[in-house]
Amino acid sequence: PTTARRRSRAAPPPPPPAKASRASRALRGLAHEHHGHETILLVEDDEAVRDTIGHELVVLGYRVVEAADGPEALQMAQGQPGRRIDLLLTDVVMPGMNGKELSERLKGLRPNLKILFTSGYTADVIADRGVLDRGVAFLHKPFGPEELAAKVREMLADPSKPIVGS
């Protein structure tokens, strides 16, 4: 069993190592174009990937709540029903509960929740295996900060997908 670490990011973490400074400057530049203020529930079982994505989202101005797996994310959403969650950004393939099952269960709690799936598998492979439906919002890993910023902003700006919460 993996011990999950629940973390909420509201302020940027310490500066990244010097070798990443060029990438961090580029990311901060993206923040001007894709700046957000919404809350994102980030669910990713790979801690290094979760930390990287979480850091990138915080630099872009988002408030990030992190979970290491589906059950932890579900527990967080159920335990704080008034907590605003504007977007679920979840890995598809995770132990215990996959991203699709998590999204379906969270939709039961928050019917208008916006959902963005990520995976190292292509969307076609995942759809062919019946894990996800074709046409869902999807980012193929690995993705860069530019792709992440643009897709998250696109999802949050879409008026056909109302934001849930208060």
N, C-alpha and C positions, 0 to 999 in steps of 0.2 A: 504494500500500500504506500502510496505517495502522500507525504504531508503537504497539503496545499497552503499557500501563503496568501492571505487576503490583504489587498493593499488598495488604498484609494489615493490617487495622485491629484493634487490640486495645485501644486507648485512644481516647477522643474526640479529634477534631481540634480545632484552635483554635476559640474561640467564634465563632459566625457574626456577620455584620455587625449593627449595632444595629437596622436595620429588620426583621430576622428574629427579634429577641429574643422577641417575643410568641409566635411559632410554636415557638421552642425551649423556652420555658417550658411550653407546652402539651404538647410532645413528652416533656419530662422528667416531666410529670404522668402521661402514658400509661405510662411505664416502670414505675411502681408497680403498675399493673394487669396489664401484659403483659410483665413483666420476663423475660428469657431469659438463658441462659448458653451456648447451643449455638453451633456454627460453621456459618455460612452462606456458600456459594459464590455470589457475586453476579456474574452475567454480563450485561453491558449495553454496547452499542457506543457509546451517547451518553454522553460523559464527564460532562457536567453532571448528567444523570439518575443515572448511576452514583454520582457523588459525593454527591448528595442522598440517595438511598436508603441508601447506605453509612453516611452520617452518622446518619440516622434509626435504622438498625439498631444501631449502636454505642451511641447514647444509650439504646436499649431494653435494652442489656446483652449483645447478641450479639457474638461474634467474627466478623468479616467478612473474607473473602478475595475480592478483586476480580479479574475478568478482563474484558478489552474485547471478547472474541469467543469463539466456540466452540473453535477450535483452541488458544487460549491456556488456556482452562479445562481442556480435555482433557489438555493437556501438564502442567498443574499436578497434576491428579488422578493421572496415570500416573507422574509423577516423584516423588510422595510418597504411595505406596499406604497407608502407615500413618497418614497425616493424617486426622483425624476431619473428616468433612463430614456434618452432620446434615440440611441442606436445600440443594437447588439452586434458586436464585431466578434465573430466566433470561428474558430477552426472547425473544420468538418469532421476530421478523423481524430477522435480522442478516446482514451480508455473509459469504460464505464457507461458513458452517455455521449453519443455523437452530437455534432452541432445541429443536425436536423431535428433530432428528438428534443434537444434543449430549446430550440426555437419554437417548436410546436407547444411545448409545455409553458414557455414564457408568453406565447401568444394567448394562451388560456387565461393568464393573469393580466396581460396588457395587450388587448386585441389589435391595437394600431401600432405596435412596436415596429420600428424599422430594423431590418436585419441585413447584415452584410457577412457573407461566408468567405473564408479563406481556406486554401489547401495547397499542398505541394502537388496534388493530383490535378489534372485539368478538369474544367467544368464538364466537358463531354464524358470523360472517364467516370466521373462521379455520377452523372446523370444516367449513363449506360448501366451502371451497377445498381441503380435505383436508390442511391443514397440521397440525392437532391433532385428536385424537379428542374427541368430545363427552364432557362430564363430567369432564374433567381439572381440576385445581385451577388457577384463573385469576384474575388481578387485571387489570382494565381500566385503562389509563393515560388520563388522569392519575388517580392515587389519592392520598388524603391519608394523613398519618401514622397516623390512627386505623384506616383500612382495612388499611394495611400491618401494623400491630401486631397487629390481631385475626386476620388471615388467617395470618400467620406463626405466631402462637401456636397457632391451631387446627391447623395442619399438624403442628407439632412435638408437640402434646399428643395426637394421634390414635394410640392404641395399635395400631390395625390397620396402621399404617405404621411398622414398626420402624426404629430409628436404626442406621445403619451406621458402622463405624469403631471406634476404640479410644480 
